Amino acid sequence: MDNKREFIITQEDNNNRLDKFLSRQNKDLSRSYLQELIDNDNVLVNGNVVKKSYKLNTDDNVEVIIPKPAELTLEAQDIPLDIIYEDKDIIVINKQPDLVVHPAPGNEDGTLVNALLYHCNNLSGINGVIRPGIVHRLDKDTSGAMVIAKNDQSHLNLAEQFKERTTKKIYLTIVDGRLKYKKGKIDAAIGRDPKDRKKMAVTSKNSKKAISRFELLEKYEKHSLVKVKLETGRTHQIRLHMGYLGHPVVGDKLYGYNHNYLTVDRQMLHSHTLGFYHPTTEEWMEFEAPLLEDMEKVLERLR
């Protein structure tokens, strides 16, 4: 059964935009979802369909119809999860490589979402679909710490933290070449590669600000172990920024060199530390995901 919310506009909200009013009044719903409700004629003002830019008048009657969340047709699959922490609101895992986060063409099952559907029975209803709360993503071949929301409140809270960059994200990566800098900051905007729309690139055109801070941890004959702290979270940011320095991530088939001295099966990139405020208790929480066996073995060979 659909859920309906009703508001009578007071003098205080006279002449305010409909979308901004709804965002203030419905903190449990994302802005994008509210926009979708307006676009799909699920928001009525005095019984009429209006646009998101509609200016409210005193005594207007606003009805918001929230359709019942659609059930997922995805299959729950018993895929092992390395769980670092779990409570009623969140799960923190150490994601294994070769695990896609969510289904997509070519990867319809065997994903983290399929595993979560098997593990959890209380899943987020954000965006009108009952599904696990995937708040942020790691590339298929990137391992390490990820947080997943188990309910709408946690999803919205964590999504806002990632958006406002109050989270802490530190990665470990093995890169080609001997890094000559001990520490540094990379400030290089990232956008779609104008020559290949399937790739991202460091570019000044149609791009977004991207900042990474790095620290050299160990140096080997032809490689380096580097710690990277993200100040922004752009797609493929570390892979692009290290390549921009002339030190691409070892095993990166998309942005790295053709040669692979270490004959690894995936990119040597690991989400090591993840910190955020708990969405309910507001307590600062910080988790470390141990390096996985394949990356540890590469480091043993290099040492």
TAJO-V870137 format. One record per backbone hydrogen bond with DSSP energy under -1.0 kcal/mol. NH is the residue of the N-H (numbers start at 1). CO is the residue of the C=O. E is the energy in kcal/mol with one decimal. If there is no record, write none. Layout:
# TAJO-V870137
((NH & CO & E) (NH & CO & E))
This chain:
# TAJO-V870137
((3 & 66 & -2.8) (5 & 64 & -2.8) (7 & 62 & -2.6) (9 & 60 & -2.5) (13 & 10 & -1.2) (14 & 11 & -1.1) (15 & 56 & -3.7) (16 & 13 & -1.9) (18 & 54 & -2.0) (19 & 52 & -2.0) (21 & 17 & -2.1) (22 & 18 & -2.5) (23 & 19 & -1.9) (24 & 20 & -1.8) (25 & 21 & -2.0) (26 & 22 & -1.6) (29 & 26 & -1.9) (34 & 30 & -2.2) (35 & 31 & -2.4) (36 & 32 & -2.0) (37 & 33 & -2.1) (38 & 34 & -2.1) (39 & 35 & -2.6) (40 & 36 & -1.9) (41 & 38 & -1.6) (42 & 37 & -3.0) (44 & 63 & -2.4) (45 & 48 & -2.8) (46 & 61 & -3.2) (48 & 45 & -1.6) (54 & 51 & -1.8) (56 & 16 & -2.9) (59 & 9 & -3.3) (60 & 57 & -2.2) (62 & 7 & -3.1) (63 & 44 & -2.9) (64 & 5 & -3.2) (65 & 42 & -3.2) (66 & 3 & -4.0) (70 & 128 & -2.2) (77 & 114 & -1.9) (79 & 77 & -2.1) (83 & 81 & -1.2) (84 & 92 & -2.6) (85 & 92 & -1.8) (87 & 90 & -2.2) (91 & 148 & -2.1) (92 & 85 & -3.0) (93 & 146 & -2.4) (94 & 82 & -2.7) (95 & 144 & -3.1) (99 & 140 & -1.4) (104 & 107 & -1.3) (107 & 104 & -3.1) (112 & 100 & -2.7) (113 & 101 & -1.5) (115 & 111 & -1.9) (116 & 112 & -2.6) (117 & 113 & -2.3) (118 & 114 & -1.2) (119 & 115 & -1.9) (120 & 116 & -3.2) (128 & 125 & -1.5) (129 & 126 & -1.1) (130 & 70 & -2.0) (131 & 124 & -3.7) (133 & 149 & -2.0) (134 & 132 & -1.9) (135 & 133 & -1.0) (142 & 139 & -1.9) (143 & 269 & -1.8) (144 & 95 & -2.0) (145 & 271 & -2.8) (146 & 93 & -1.9) (148 & 91 & -2.9) (149 & 133 & -2.4) (150 & 89 & -3.2) (155 & 151 & -2.3) (156 & 152 & -2.7) (157 & 153 & -2.2) (158 & 154 & -2.8) (159 & 155 & -2.6) (160 & 156 & -2.0) (161 & 157 & -1.7) (162 & 158 & -2.4) (163 & 159 & -2.2) (164 & 160 & -2.7) (166 & 161 & -2.1) (168 & 275 & -2.5) (170 & 273 & -2.3) (171 & 228 & -3.0) (172 & 270 & -2.5) (173 & 226 & -2.4) (174 & 268 & -1.7) (175 & 224 & -2.6) (176 & 248 & -2.6) (177 & 222 & -3.1) (184 & 214 & -1.9) (186 & 212 & -3.6) (188 & 210 & -1.7) (190 & 208 & -2.5) (191 & 201 & -2.4) (193 & 199 & -2.6) (199 & 196 & -2.1) (201 & 191 & -2.6) (203 & 189 & -1.4) (208 & 190 & -2.5) (212 & 186 & -2.3) (213 & 229 & -2.6) (214 & 184 & -2.5) (215 & 227 & -2.3) (216 & 182 & -2.9) (217 & 225 & -2.7) (218 & 225 & -1.5) (220 & 223 & -3.1) (224 & 175 & -1.8) (225 & 218 & -2.8) (226 & 173 & -3.0) (227 & 215 & -2.9) (228 & 171 & -2.7) (229 & 213 & -3.4) (230 & 169 & -2.3) (231 & 211 & -2.3) (232 & 211 & -1.1) (237 & 234 & -1.8) (240 & 236 & -2.4) (241 & 237 & -3.0) (242 & 238 & -2.7) (243 & 239 & -1.3) (244 & 240 & -2.2) (245 & 241 & -1.3) (246 & 243 & -1.1) (247 & 242 & -2.8) (250 & 174 & -2.8) (252 & 249 & -1.9) (256 & 252 & -1.6) (263 & 260 & -1.3) (268 & 250 & -2.7) (269 & 267 & -2.0) (270 & 172 & -2.5) (271 & 143 & -3.2) (272 & 170 & -1.4) (272 & 270 & -1.1) (273 & 170 & -2.3) (274 & 287 & -2.5) (275 & 168 & -2.5) (276 & 285 & -2.4) (278 & 283 & -3.2) (282 & 278 & -2.0) (285 & 276 & -3.2) (287 & 274 & -2.7) (289 & 272 & -2.7) (296 & 292 & -2.1) (297 & 293 & -2.4) (298 & 294 & -1.4) (299 & 295 & -2.0) (300 & 296 & -2.2) (301 & 297 & -2.0) (302 & 298 & -2.1) (303 & 299 & -2.2))
